[in-house]
């Protein structure tokens, strides 16, 4: 029955998306971020919903003749450059071609979807709607996982949707930490008290879910995220007490096995899983140094024969690091461009904060920029131990920040022009004064 309801909902939304391309962008983002079809138990789980949503979005753009043009900014330009470089590295990949080009096709769809979404983010209303969708898509698992952690006393591990990029507990935990600051932004700019209270509850449950994932990398990221969130919060005393209280209560709920697992962070040399990550990082670095321009291509370190060539005795596995993932798979030029996307997002967020700081009507943009920086810190810290280099949710946030910067730049320019015109002397008054003489 769940499959039928989900399919019926999508079939109802699709005609609207075909007429209004931004609705199509929201539908594509929802399917990509949340993977709702993976929550079904029947036929819906095997349907290519992401491809269907992408197709409807493209049809909507053609029918509505929108967007008019692609926004040119640091994020969109670097995404295009990265796509070109990744295409080149895929032609020289070490993994089997079928594996490589399957990953390339997925990467291509993500970049094209992001570019269309970027072109459709033309005003604050659309930016706000996309942020709500992002929070709901990922926050659903945070609220659900937090309630599960409370009901079971932390005795079981919180997981994401199967066969998705956030299905693994470590990936889900970092995704939730990236979403929490966006929840806080929506809380600050929601008009209704009920909505604000609901978002506070969602944030608390999401933190419980992060702790309930029993991920050691997520605990490190939680500490970093909490610190940056406190630094970016308005009321340092209240926010500091609230953050410490929520984290302390969440940890107190966990069983003794959780504490033992977290204590092993300090003795990572004796932990097989931790040392396995270090050795695969070294294997990935060796590939990048041997092939600095192209790397090993998609899934290079997943191939045992490739790993044996560069690091004999090391078990082939995922990179478990966003930094080594891009470096080992695509070499130094692509790695520099990929880093550039993160830097561009950070630069735009700082510019937005500077432009909006002293303007009451732009307070929303100031808070969005500050909370986006917290999300960036969560991604950088948590992603250091995970393979989330091509996560479309985070790239969408970079697109949102760039779109916000473009919107504010136009607003500031219009205000400056209006101010200059208001200060100019009225020619009619001057002419009448001359005639009176």
Residue pairs with C-beta under 8 A, 6 or more apart in sequence:
2 39
2 40
2 41
2 42
2 44
3 40
3 41
3 42
3 43
3 44
3 45
6 36
6 37
6 39
6 40
6 44
7 44
7 47
10 27
10 49
10 52
10 53
13 23
13 27
14 27
14 52
14 56
16 23
17 23
17 24
17 26
17 27
17 53
17 56
17 57
17 60
18 24
18 56
18 59
18 60
18 63
19 60
19 63
19 64
20 60
20 64
21 57
21 60
21 61
21 63
21 64
21 66
21 67
21 116
21 120
22 66
22 120
22 126
22 129
23 60
24 53
24 56
24 57
24 58
24 59
24 60
24 61
25 57
25 113
25 116
25 117
25 120
25 130
26 129
26 130
26 133
27 53
27 56
27 57
28 50
28 53
28 54
28 56
28 57
28 113
28 117
29 113
29 117
29 130
29 133
29 134
29 137
29 396
30 36
30 53
30 133
30 136
30 137
31 37
31 49
31 50
31 53
32 50
32 53
32 110
32 113
32 392
32 393
33 133
33 134
33 137
33 138
33 392
33 393
33 396
34 136
34 137
34 138
34 140
34 161
35 161
35 163
35 164
35 166
36 49
37 44
37 45
37 47
37 49
38 45
38 161
38 162
38 163
38 164
38 167
39 161
50 109
51 109
54 109
54 112
54 113
57 113
57 116
58 116
60 66
61 67
61 116
66 120
67 116
67 119
67 120
67 122
68 119
69 119
70 76
70 115
70 118
70 119
71 118
71 119
71 121
71 402
71 403
71 406
73 344
73 348
73 402
73 405
73 406
74 340
74 341
74 344
74 347
74 348
74 402
75 118
75 341
75 344
75 345
75 348
75 398
75 399
75 401
75 402
76 115
76 118
76 399
76 402
78 337
78 340
78 341
78 344
79 111
79 114
79 115
79 341
79 395
80 111
80 115
81 337
82 111
82 334
82 337
82 338
82 341
83 107
83 108
83 111
85 330
85 333
85 334
85 337
86 104
86 107
86 330
86 334
87 104
88 294
89 294
89 295
89 297
89 298
89 329
89 330
89 331
89 334
90 100
90 101
90 103
90 104
90 297
90 298
92 291
92 294
92 297
93 100
93 296
93 297
93 298
93 299
93 300
94 287
94 296
94 297
94 300
94 303
94 306
95 296
95 297
95 298
95 299
95 300
95 302
95 303
95 306
96 303
99 298
99 299
99 302
100 297
100 298
100 299
103 298
103 299
104 298
106 390
107 298
107 390
110 390
110 392
110 395
113 392
114 392
114 395
114 396
114 399
117 130
117 396
117 399
118 399
118 402
118 403
120 126
121 127
121 130
121 399
121 400
121 403
122 403
122 407
123 407
124 364
124 407
127 368
127 400
127 403
127 404
127 407
128 189
130 396
130 400
131 182
131 185
131 186
131 368
131 400
132 186
134 179
134 182
134 393
134 396
134 397
135 179
135 182
135 183
135 186
137 393
138 166
138 175
138 176
138 178
138 179
138 393
139 176
139 179
139 183
139 202
139 206
141 158
141 160
141 161
141 166
141 172
141 175
141 176
141 209
142 176
142 179
142 180
142 202
142 205
142 206
142 209
142 210
143 201
143 202
143 205
143 206
143 209
144 209
145 158
145 172
145 176
145 205
145 206
145 208
145 209
145 212
145 213
146 204
146 205
146 206
146 207
146 208
146 209
146 212
147 205
148 156
148 158
148 209
148 212
149 158
149 208
149 209
149 211
149 212
149 250
149 253
150 205
150 208
150 253
153 253
153 254
153 255
154 211
154 212
154 214
154 253
154 254
154 255
154 258
155 255
156 212
157 169
157 212
157 213
157 214
158 169
158 172
158 173
158 209
158 212
158 213
158 214
159 167
159 168
159 169
159 172
159 213
160 166
160 167
160 168
160 169
160 171
160 172
160 175
161 167
165 171
165 388
165 391
166 172
166 175
168 386
169 213
169 214
169 215
169 218
170 213
170 215
170 217
170 218
170 385
170 386
171 386
171 387
171 388
172 209
172 213
173 209
173 210
173 213
173 215
173 217
173 218
173 221
173 382
174 217
174 218
174 221
174 378
174 379
174 382
174 383
174 386
174 388
175 388
175 391
175 393
176 206
176 209
176 210
177 210
177 218
177 221
177 222
177 225
177 378
177 382
178 375
178 378
178 379
178 382
178 393
178 394
178 397
179 206
179 375
180 203
180 206
180 207
180 225
180 229
180 374
180 378
181 225
181 229
181 232
181 371
181 372
181 374
181 375
181 378
182 371
182 372
182 375
182 397
183 199
183 202
183 203
183 206
184 199
184 203
184 229
184 371
184 374
185 367
185 368
185 371
185 372
186 195
186 199
187 195
187 196
187 199
187 200
187 203
188 367
189 364
189 367
190 196
190 199
203 246
204 246
207 222
207 246
207 247
207 250
208 246
208 250
208 253
210 218
210 222
210 250
211 218
211 219
211 222
211 247
211 250
211 251
211 253
211 254
211 258
212 250
212 254
214 254
214 258
214 261
216 261
216 262
216 264
216 265
217 382
217 384
217 385
217 386
218 382
219 262
219 265
220 265
220 381
220 382
220 385
221 378
221 381
221 382
222 247
224 377
224 378
224 381
225 374
225 377
225 378
225 381
225 382
226 243
226 247
228 373
228 374
228 377
228 378
229 239
229 243
229 374
230 236
230 239
230 240
230 243
232 370
232 371
232 373
232 374
233 239
233 240
251 258
264 270
264 271
264 274
268 274
268 275
268 278
269 275
276 315
276 317
277 320
277 321
277 385
279 311
279 314
279 315
280 301
280 307
280 311
280 314
280 315
280 316
280 317
280 318
280 319
280 320
280 324
281 319
281 320
281 321
281 324
282 311
282 314
283 301
283 307
283 310
283 311
283 314
283 328
284 296
284 300
284 301
284 319
284 321
284 324
284 325
284 327
284 328
285 324
285 327
285 328
286 310
286 311
287 295
287 296
287 300
287 301
287 306
287 310
287 328
288 295
288 296
288 327
288 328
288 331
288 332
288 335
290 310
291 331
292 331
292 332
293 331
293 332
293 333
294 330
294 331
295 327
295 328
295 329
295 330
295 331
295 334
296 306
296 328
296 329
297 329
297 330
298 329
299 329
300 306
300 328
300 329
301 307
301 316
301 317
301 318
301 319
301 328
301 329
302 316
302 317
302 318
303 316
304 315
304 316
306 316
307 314
307 315
307 316
308 314
318 325
318 387
319 325
319 328
319 329
319 387
319 389
320 385
320 386
320 387
321 383
321 384
321 385
321 386
321 387
322 379
322 383
322 384
322 386
322 387
322 388
322 389
323 335
323 383
323 384
323 389
325 387
325 389
326 334
326 335
326 338
326 389
327 335
330 338
338 389
341 395
341 398
342 376
342 380
342 398
344 398
344 402
345 372
345 376
345 397
345 398
345 401
345 402
346 373
346 376
348 369
348 401
348 402
348 404
348 405
349 369
349 370
349 372
349 373
349 376
349 401
349 405
350 369
350 373
351 405
352 365
352 366
352 368
352 369
352 401
352 404
352 405
352 408
353 366
353 369
353 370
355 362
355 365
355 408
355 409
355 412
356 362
356 363
356 364
356 365
356 366
356 369
356 408
357 366
362 408
362 411
365 404
365 407
365 408
368 400
368 401
368 404
369 401
369 404
372 397
372 400
372 401
375 394
375 397
376 397
379 388
379 391
379 394
382 388
383 389
388 394
